[in-house]
Amino acid sequence: MRRLALTLTVPFAIVLTACGSSSEPAETVTVTSPAATPTSGSTEPSPTSEDSPDSTSTDDASPPATSSPTQGCQREGGNITVPDGATCRLTDEDIAGNITVGQGATLTAKDIDVDGNVVGRGHAAVTITDSDIDGNVQLKGGKKATIRDTDIDGTLQADNARGAQVFRDNDIDGNLTCTGNKPAPTGGNNDVDGSKRGQCARL
């Protein structure tokens, strides 16, 4: 009889030997086990959002910039416009054109020289002191207003306001006229070359 040897190389080997004559060479059979396939439990997990850098992080975001009162003074062609709800502050400045103050807007001006007019319509507040206005000052349907120590080459007119208005110590080449204001404007000592009319007749 022949001698039969069986060898398993992976992962172990088994040798079988059959009885027989020692004169016959042994026959060796090699059996290789199939490669192991990974199981679902051996799959490496994919990186989570905690492992990846957050591209939308806002830790270094800068705070929103705050607007300066001078940013409410929009300039174009020598004119200045104060947009609705904005605030404009002017000091020691020459304006070649007009100043227009919008709805709910605020103008605070000191020591300015305006070649044109100052017009406020539905404004929140207009304050002009120690200034020169070559044209007129017209305030209509607004709230607060203060015109003091100012030279006005034209007319100062204030109509239908619903806030305190003070007109004092002004030099007015035209008229000083006020109608429909609640309360009536206050002040006095205005030097008017024209006439004082309506609610400002005694100012």
C-alpha positions in Angstrom: 0.0 0.0 0.0 1.0 3.6 -0.6 1.8 6.1 2.1 -0.4 9.3 1.9 0.5 12.5 3.5 -2.0 15.5 3.7 -0.6 18.9 4.6 -2.8 21.9 5.4 -0.6 25.0 5.2 -3.2 27.6 6.4 -3.9 27.9 9.2 -2.5 24.5 10.3 -1.2 21.3 8.8 -2.4 17.7 9.2 -0.3 14.8 8.2 -2.0 11.5 7.5 0.1 8.4 7.0 -1.2 5.1 5.8 0.4 1.8 6.6 2.3 0.2 3.9 5.7 -0.6 2.5 8.4 1.8 3.4 9.8 1.3 -0.1 7.1 3.4 -1.8 7.6 7.1 -1.6 5.1 9.1 0.3 2.7 11.3 -1.6 2.0 14.7 -0.2 -1.2 16.7 -0.9 -1.3 20.4 0.0 -4.6 22.0 0.8 -4.8 25.7 1.2 -7.7 27.2 3.0 -9.5 30.2 1.4 -8.5 33.7 2.5 -10.6 35.0 5.3 -13.0 37.7 4.4 -13.5 40.6 6.8 -16.7 40.6 8.7 -19.0 43.5 9.2 -17.7 43.9 12.7 -14.1 44.5 11.4 -15.1 47.5 9.2 -13.4 50.7 10.5 -15.9 53.4 11.2 -15.9 56.5 9.0 -14.9 59.8 10.6 -17.7 61.6 12.4 -18.3 65.3 12.3 -16.4 65.6 15.6 -13.3 64.2 13.9 -13.5 66.6 10.9 -12.8 70.4 11.1 -15.9 72.5 11.2 -15.7 74.8 8.2 -18.7 76.8 9.3 -17.3 77.7 12.7 -18.1 81.3 13.7 -15.7 81.5 16.7 -13.5 84.0 14.9 -16.3 86.0 13.3 -16.0 89.7 13.9 -18.9 91.7 15.5 -21.0 93.8 13.1 -19.6 97.3 12.6 -21.6 100.1 14.2 -22.4 103.1 12.2 -21.1 106.6 13.0 -23.5 109.5 13.1 -21.6 111.1 10.2 -22.5 108.1 8.0 -26.1 109.4 8.0 -24.9 112.4 6.0 -25.2 111.4 2.4 -23.3 113.8 0.1 -23.9 114.3 -3.6 -23.1 117.3 -5.8 -22.6 119.7 -2.9 -25.9 118.7 -1.2 -26.4 116.7 2.0 -29.3 114.3 2.5 -30.2 112.7 5.8 -32.1 109.5 4.9 -35.3 108.4 6.7 -34.4 107.4 10.3 -30.8 108.3 10.0 -28.7 110.7 12.1 -26.3 113.3 10.7 -24.0 115.6 12.8 -22.2 118.5 11.2 -19.6 120.8 12.8 -17.6 123.7 11.3 -18.4 122.8 7.7 -19.2 124.6 4.5 -22.1 123.1 2.4 -22.3 124.3 -1.2 -25.9 123.1 -1.8 -28.9 122.2 0.3 -29.5 120.0 3.4 -32.6 117.8 3.3 -33.8 115.9 6.4 -36.0 112.9 5.8 -38.8 111.2 7.8 -37.8 110.3 11.3 -34.3 111.6 10.7 -32.1 113.8 12.9 -29.8 116.7 12.0 -27.5 118.3 14.5 -25.4 121.1 13.1 -23.1 123.7 14.7 -21.0 126.4 13.1 -22.0 125.5 9.5 -22.3 127.7 6.4 -25.0 126.5 3.9 -25.2 128.2 0.5 -28.7 126.7 -0.1 -31.7 125.8 2.0 -32.3 123.6 5.0 -35.5 121.5 4.5 -37.0 119.1 7.0 -40.1 117.0 6.3 -41.4 114.6 8.9 -38.1 114.8 10.7 -37.5 113.6 14.2 -35.3 116.6 15.2 -33.5 119.5 13.6 -31.0 121.5 15.6 -28.9 124.3 14.1 -26.8 126.7 16.2 -24.2 129.3 15.5 -24.5 128.9 11.7 -25.1 130.9 8.5 -27.9 129.8 6.1 -27.9 131.7 2.7 -31.3 130.3 1.8 -34.5 129.4 3.7 -35.1 127.1 6.6 -38.4 125.1 6.1 -39.7 122.7 8.7 -42.9 120.8 7.9 -44.7 118.1 9.7 -41.8 117.1 11.9 -41.3 116.9 15.6 -38.5 118.8 17.5 -36.6 121.7 16.2 -34.1 124.3 17.6 -32.8 127.2 15.6 -30.6 129.5 17.7 -27.9 132.1 17.1 -28.1 131.7 13.3 -28.1 134.1 10.4 -30.8 133.2 7.8 -30.8 135.2 4.6 -34.2 133.9 3.6 -37.3 132.8 5.6 -37.7 130.6 8.7 -40.9 128.6 8.3 -42.3 126.0 10.7 -45.6 124.3 10.0 -47.7 121.4 11.5 -45.0 120.1 13.9 -45.9 117.8 16.7 -43.0 118.5 19.1 -41.2 121.3 20.9 -39.7 124.0 18.7 -37.4 126.8 19.9 -36.4 129.8 17.7 -34.2 132.2 19.6 -31.6 134.9 18.9 -31.6 134.5 15.2 -31.0 137.2 12.5 -33.6 136.6 9.7 -33.6 138.7 6.5 -36.9 137.3 5.3 -40.0 136.3 7.4 -40.5 134.2 10.5 -43.8 132.3 10.0 -45.3 129.5 12.0 -48.7 127.8 11.6 -50.5 124.6 12.8 -47.8 123.6 15.3 -48.7 121.7 18.6 -47.4 123.1 20.8 -46.7 126.5 19.5 -43.0 127.4 19.1 -41.2 129.2 21.9 -38.2 131.5 22.0 -37.7 135.1 21.3 -35.2 137.9 20.5 -35.3 137.2 16.8 -34.2 140.1 14.6 -36.5 139.8 11.5 -36.3 142.2 8.6 -39.5 140.9 7.1 -42.5 140.0 9.2 -43.3 137.7 12.1 -46.5 135.7 11.4 -48.9 133.3 13.0 -47.7 131.4 16.1 -44.3 133.2 15.8 -45.7 136.7 15.8 -44.2 137.5 19.2 -40.9 135.7 18.8 
